[in-house]
Amino acid sequence: MVDPNSKEGIILVDKPRGITSHDVVDIVRRRLKMRKVGHAGTLDPLAEGLLIVLVGRFTKYFPKFVSFDKEYIGIMKLGEVTTTGDSQGRLIKKADLQGIDENKIRKTFAKFIGNIQQIPPMVSALRIKGRRLYNLARRGITVDRPPRPIAIHSLEIIKIDFPYIEFRTHCSKGTYIRKLAEDIGSELSCGAHMVKIVRLKIGPFKLENAVSPDLIDESHLQKITF
């Protein structure tokens, strides 16, 4: 049994755009005055939404949390490819959208539903031979990344407002939303990148129950059992 009076548990955090997941961990460490804090699943600085922070002995449950499915809402921009797959990267390719209509977009989106293979982006936190890919990318180094199996359980187009597409997806662990957008853009032969990513759910945990980092205190610790 977990001691109800101990400083441990999980905190559902609504991470704002512009800071890293590690920044959130540092905030929690300062506000709770303890060091044993981690997070379960990175959100890039561009991304916002639900981040689960693990406190105290709950850091040992990291593998459990990262195994959960996720849900995201995002906005991608057609016709532009960037170095990072999002709007914070350098533009490296531009294409017109001639011949691309709503029907073609919907048919292309449908191709990505189900069990597919995805090559992780170079700007991801994945380790290959002990090295973080994003650290290599910052040095201009690109390495081969083997494709990995992922599952796109649902991929719903919310709105098409050329050149932007707003969508919602329910996907398995290990899915990179920026790479999903890039691959859709590649399939459409015009390229694409993400301009907004919001994580709505991690397993049973929802963004609507999360707290802003600047409001965190011990009252937000949740004790759960598996």
C-alpha positions as CSV (number, residue, x, y, z in Angstrom):
1,M,0.0,0.0,0.0
2,V,1.1,3.6,-0.7
3,D,1.4,5.8,2.3
4,P,-1.3,8.4,1.8
5,N,0.8,11.0,3.6
6,S,3.9,10.5,1.5
7,K,5.0,13.0,-1.2
8,E,4.5,10.8,-4.2
9,G,2.1,10.0,-7.0
10,I,1.4,11.5,-10.4
11,I,0.5,15.0,-11.5
12,L,-1.5,15.7,-14.7
13,V,0.1,18.8,-16.2
14,D,-1.2,21.0,-19.0
15,K,2.1,21.9,-20.6
16,P,2.1,25.2,-22.5
17,R,3.8,25.7,-25.8
18,G,7.3,27.0,-25.8
19,I,8.8,25.0,-22.9
20,T,10.3,21.5,-22.7
21,S,9.0,18.5,-20.8
22,H,12.2,18.7,-18.7
23,D,11.3,22.4,-17.9
24,V,8.0,21.1,-16.4
25,V,9.9,18.5,-14.3
26,D,12.2,21.3,-13.0
27,I,9.1,23.3,-12.0
28,V,7.6,20.4,-10.1
29,R,10.9,19.8,-8.4
30,R,11.1,23.4,-7.2
31,R,7.4,23.6,-6.1
32,L,7.4,20.3,-4.3
33,K,11.0,20.7,-3.0
34,M,12.2,17.3,-4.0
35,R,14.5,15.7,-6.6
36,K,12.8,12.4,-7.5
37,V,10.6,13.6,-10.3
38,G,10.3,12.5,-13.9
39,H,7.8,12.6,-16.8
40,A,6.1,9.8,-18.8
41,G,6.4,10.8,-22.5
42,T,8.1,13.8,-24.0
43,L,6.2,16.7,-25.5
44,D,8.4,18.9,-27.7
45,P,8.5,22.7,-27.1
46,L,6.1,23.2,-30.0
47,A,3.6,20.7,-28.5
48,E,1.2,21.4,-25.7
49,G,-1.3,19.5,-23.6
50,L,-1.2,16.6,-21.3
51,L,2.1,15.6,-19.6
52,I,2.1,13.1,-16.8
53,V,4.7,13.9,-14.2
54,L,5.8,11.0,-11.9
55,V,6.8,11.9,-8.3
56,G,8.7,9.8,-5.7
57,R,8.3,6.1,-6.0
58,F,5.9,6.5,-8.8
59,T,8.8,7.1,-11.2
60,K,9.2,3.3,-11.3
61,Y,5.9,3.2,-13.2
62,F,7.4,5.0,-16.2
63,P,7.1,1.9,-18.5
64,K,3.4,1.5,-17.7
65,F,2.6,5.1,-18.6
66,V,4.6,5.2,-21.8
67,S,2.8,2.0,-23.0
68,F,-0.6,3.8,-23.1
69,D,-2.3,4.9,-26.3
70,K,-2.5,8.6,-26.9
71,E,-4.9,11.1,-28.4
72,Y,-3.9,14.3,-30.1
73,I,-5.4,17.2,-32.1
74,G,-3.2,18.9,-34.5
75,I,-2.9,21.3,-37.4
76,M,-0.6,20.6,-40.3
77,K,0.3,22.8,-43.2
78,L,0.5,21.4,-46.7
79,G,3.1,22.5,-49.3
80,E,6.1,23.1,-47.0
81,V,8.7,20.8,-45.6
82,T,11.0,21.9,-42.7
83,T,14.1,20.5,-41.1
84,T,12.2,19.5,-38.0
85,G,8.8,18.6,-39.4
86,D,7.2,21.6,-37.6
87,S,6.9,25.3,-37.9
88,Q,10.0,25.9,-35.7
89,G,12.3,24.3,-38.3
90,R,14.0,25.8,-41.4
91,L,12.0,25.7,-44.6
92,I,13.8,23.3,-47.0
93,K,11.1,22.6,-49.7
94,K,8.0,24.3,-51.0
95,A,5.4,23.0,-53.4
96,D,2.1,24.2,-54.9
97,L,-1.1,22.4,-54.1
98,Q,-2.3,22.1,-57.6
99,G,-4.4,18.9,-58.1
100,I,-4.9,18.4,-54.3
101,D,-8.5,18.6,-53.3
102,E,-10.6,17.5,-50.3
103,N,-11.4,14.1,-51.8
104,K,-7.7,13.3,-52.4
105,I,-6.8,14.5,-48.9
106,R,-9.4,12.2,-47.3
107,K,-8.4,9.2,-49.4
108,T,-4.7,9.8,-48.3
109,F,-5.6,10.1,-44.7
110,A,-7.5,6.8,-44.8
111,K,-4.3,5.1,-46.0
112,F,-2.6,5.8,-42.7
113,I,-5.3,4.2,-40.5
114,G,-4.4,0.8,-39.0
115,N,-1.0,-0.9,-38.4
116,I,1.7,0.9,-40.3
117,Q,5.5,1.4,-40.2
118,Q,6.9,4.8,-39.2
119,I,10.5,6.0,-39.3
120,P,11.2,8.1,-36.2
121,P,12.2,11.7,-36.9
122,M,15.8,12.9,-36.3
123,V,14.5,15.4,-33.8
124,S,13.0,12.8,-31.6
125,A,14.2,11.8,-28.1
126,L,14.7,8.2,-29.3
127,R,18.2,6.7,-28.6
128,I,20.1,4.9,-31.3
129,K,23.4,3.3,-30.1
130,G,23.0,5.3,-26.9
131,R,22.7,8.7,-28.5
132,R,19.6,10.9,-28.5
133,L,18.6,11.6,-32.1
134,Y,17.8,15.2,-31.4
135,N,21.3,15.7,-30.1
136,L,22.7,14.4,-33.4
137,A,20.3,16.5,-35.4
138,R,21.5,19.7,-33.6
139,R,25.0,18.8,-34.9
140,G,23.7,18.3,-38.4
141,I,24.2,14.6,-38.3
142,T,21.6,12.2,-39.8
143,V,21.6,8.5,-39.1
144,D,19.6,5.6,-40.4
145,R,16.5,4.8,-38.3
146,P,14.8,1.5,-38.8
147,P,11.0,1.8,-39.3
148,R,8.9,0.8,-36.3
149,P,5.4,-0.7,-36.1
150,I,2.8,1.7,-34.8
151,A,-1.0,1.7,-34.8
152,I,-3.2,4.6,-35.9
153,H,-6.6,3.6,-34.4
154,S,-8.4,6.6,-35.8
155,L,-7.5,9.6,-37.9
156,E,-10.3,12.2,-38.2
157,I,-10.2,15.3,-40.3
158,I,-11.8,18.1,-38.4
159,K,-11.4,20.9,-40.9
160,I,-9.7,21.6,-44.2
161,D,-8.8,25.3,-44.8
162,F,-6.0,25.2,-47.4
163,P,-3.2,25.0,-46.8
164,Y,-4.1,23.9,-43.3
165,I,-5.7,20.6,-42.1
166,E,-6.9,20.2,-38.6
167,F,-7.2,16.6,-37.4
168,R,-7.6,14.3,-34.4
169,T,-5.9,11.0,-33.9
170,H,-5.9,8.1,-31.5
171,C,-2.7,6.2,-31.8
172,S,-0.4,3.7,-30.1
173,K,2.8,4.4,-28.1
174,G,5.8,5.4,-30.2
175,T,3.8,7.4,-32.8
176,Y,5.3,10.7,-33.8
177,I,2.6,13.1,-34.9
178,R,5.1,15.4,-36.8
179,K,6.3,12.3,-38.8
180,L,2.7,11.3,-39.5
181,A,2.1,14.8,-41.0
182,E,5.3,14.6,-43.0
183,D,4.4,11.1,-44.4
184,I,0.9,12.3,-45.3
185,G,2.4,15.3,-47.1
186,S,4.8,13.0,-48.9
187,E,2.0,10.8,-50.0
188,L,0.2,13.8,-51.4
189,S,3.5,14.8,-53.2
190,C,3.5,18.3,-51.7
191,G,5.1,17.9,-48.3
192,A,3.8,19.1,-45.0
193,H,4.7,20.1,-41.5
194,M,3.0,20.6,-38.1
195,V,2.1,24.0,-36.8
196,K,0.2,22.9,-33.7
197,I,0.1,19.7,-31.6
198,V,-2.0,19.2,-28.5
199,R,-2.0,16.0,-26.5
200,L,-5.5,15.3,-25.2
201,K,-5.3,11.9,-23.6
202,I,-2.7,9.4,-22.3
203,G,-4.5,6.1,-21.6
204,P,-7.4,6.9,-19.2
205,F,-5.9,10.3,-18.3
206,K,-7.4,13.5,-19.8
207,L,-6.1,17.0,-20.5
208,E,-9.3,18.5,-19.0
209,N,-8.1,17.3,-15.6
210,A,-4.6,18.7,-15.9
211,V,-3.2,21.8,-14.1
212,S,-1.0,24.6,-15.3
213,P,2.6,24.3,-14.2
214,D,2.5,27.6,-12.3
215,L,-0.3,26.3,-10.1
216,I,1.2,23.0,-9.1
217,D,1.3,22.0,-5.4
218,E,1.1,18.9,-3.3
219,S,-2.7,18.9,-3.5
220,H,-2.4,17.9,-7.2
221,L,-0.6,14.6,-6.4
222,Q,-2.8,11.6,-7.3
223,K,-2.2,8.2,-5.8
224,I,-3.3,5.5,-8.2
225,T,-2.9,1.7,-8.3
226,F,-2.3,-0.7,-11.1
